[in-house]
Amino acid sequence: MAVAAMSGWSLVVEDNGILGLRDDLLERLSTRTTVVSHYRNVEQDSRFALVKNGDIQVAFDPYDPGDRTGSHPDMLLAAMRAAGFATDGQGSDDADATELAFALTERLTRVPMTTALLHAATYIVTAVYDADTAAWEQENPDPGLQPAG
């Protein structure tokens, strides 16, 4: 993971991981603050979440914005529509879902999510130990990573 201090907030970038999807971590991370989380992988699995003080208020797949969960699943409807999401059950085009999620992030944070912002930031990079992933890897070893026998 990489973390960059911004003006009054932090940007966390996780490359090739799924910790940002774990509700338990998002809930703890949002204690006394707000977390806006957007996840997308190369297989176009995607999730957007707004978490305030340990409460997942809204979560949805940007490719399927009509199916929302959380304690207040409809609280972002106006912002979602303004960002370009169709919230009536229609899915987003593959090319648009990520762009719309960044547009929604910008509306909620008032911070333009630009390539320049991402490239200009100074990141602290760290490896994050995850017991669940470690257990899975132990049960499913990659033969290419095993010592020669």
C-alpha positions in Angstrom: 0.0 0.0 0.0 1.0 3.6 -0.5 -0.2 6.5 1.5 0.2 10.2 0.6 -0.6 13.1 2.9 -2.8 15.6 1.2 -4.2 18.9 2.4 -6.4 17.8 5.3 -6.8 14.2 4.1 -4.9 11.0 3.1 -4.8 9.1 -0.2 -4.3 5.4 0.0 -3.4 3.4 -3.1 -3.4 -0.3 -2.9 -1.9 -2.1 -5.9 -3.0 -5.7 -6.6 -4.7 -6.2 -3.3 -8.2 -6.5 -1.7 -7.7 -5.0 1.8 -9.6 -1.9 0.6 -12.7 -4.1 0.2 -12.8 -5.4 3.7 -15.6 -3.8 5.6 -14.0 -4.5 9.0 -10.9 -2.5 7.9 -12.9 0.3 6.3 -15.0 0.6 9.5 -12.0 0.9 11.7 -10.2 3.2 9.4 -13.2 5.6 9.4 -13.3 6.0 13.2 -13.9 9.7 13.9 -13.6 10.5 10.2 -14.9 9.7 6.7 -13.5 7.2 4.2 -14.4 7.3 0.5 -13.2 4.0 -1.0 -13.1 3.0 -4.7 -11.9 -0.4 -5.7 -11.5 -1.7 -9.2 -9.4 -4.6 -10.5 -8.4 -5.8 -14.0 -11.4 -8.1 -14.1 -13.6 -5.1 -13.6 -14.7 -6.1 -10.2 -15.6 -2.7 -8.6 -16.9 -1.2 -5.4 -17.5 2.3 -4.2 -18.2 3.0 -0.5 -18.8 5.9 1.8 -18.0 5.1 5.4 -18.4 7.5 8.3 -17.3 6.8 11.8 -17.4 3.1 11.5 -20.7 3.0 9.6 -20.9 1.9 5.9 -23.5 4.4 4.7 -23.5 3.6 1.0 -21.8 0.9 -1.0 -22.3 -0.1 -4.6 -20.7 -1.5 -7.7 -20.1 1.4 -10.1 -21.0 -1.0 -12.9 -24.4 -1.6 -11.2 -25.2 1.6 -9.4 -28.9 0.7 -8.9 -28.0 -2.0 -6.4 -26.9 -0.1 -3.3 -26.3 -1.3 0.3 -25.4 0.3 3.6 -27.3 2.1 6.4 -28.3 5.0 4.1 -28.2 3.4 0.6 -29.9 6.3 -1.1 -28.2 9.2 0.5 -25.9 9.8 -2.5 -28.5 9.6 -5.2 -28.3 13.3 -6.2 -24.5 13.3 -6.2 -24.4 10.0 -8.1 -26.8 11.4 -10.8 -24.8 14.6 -11.0 -21.6 12.6 -11.5 -23.3 10.7 -14.4 -24.5 7.5 -12.8 -27.8 6.0 -13.9 -29.4 5.1 -10.6 -32.5 3.5 -11.9 -31.1 0.0 -12.3 -29.2 0.5 -15.5 -25.6 -0.6 -15.5 -22.7 1.7 -16.4 -20.7 1.2 -19.6 -17.4 -0.6 -18.9 -15.5 2.5 -20.1 -17.5 4.9 -17.9 -17.8 3.2 -14.5 -14.3 4.1 -13.2 -14.5 7.6 -14.5 -17.9 8.1 -12.9 -16.6 6.8 -9.6 -13.8 9.3 -9.7 -16.3 12.0 -10.6 -18.4 11.0 -7.5 -15.3 11.0 -5.3 -14.5 14.5 -6.5 -18.0 15.7 -5.7 -17.8 14.2 -2.2 -14.3 15.4 -1.3 -14.1 18.5 -3.5 -10.7 17.3 -4.5 -10.2 16.8 -8.3 -8.9 13.3 -8.8 -6.5 14.0 -11.6 -3.5 12.1 -13.0 -1.4 15.1 -12.0 -2.6 14.8 -8.4 -1.7 11.1 -8.3 1.7 11.6 -9.9 2.7 14.7 -7.9 2.0 13.1 -4.5 4.8 11.8 -2.3 3.9 8.3 -1.1 5.0 6.3 1.9 5.0 2.7 0.7 4.6 -0.3 3.0 3.8 -4.0 2.8 0.7 -4.8 4.8 0.4 -8.3 6.4 -3.0 -9.8 6.1 -3.5 -13.0 8.0 -6.3 -14.2 5.7 -4.2 -13.8 2.6 -1.2 -15.5 4.3 -3.4 -18.4 5.4 -4.7 -18.8 1.8 -1.2 -18.6 0.3 0.0 -21.3 2.8 -2.9 -23.6 1.8 -2.4 -22.8 -1.9 1.3 -22.5 -2.5 2.5 -21.2 -5.9 4.8 -23.9 -7.3 6.9 -21.2 -9.0 7.8 -19.7 -5.6 8.7 -22.8 -3.8 12.4 -23.7 -3.1 14.0 -26.3 -5.3 13.7 -29.6 -3.7 
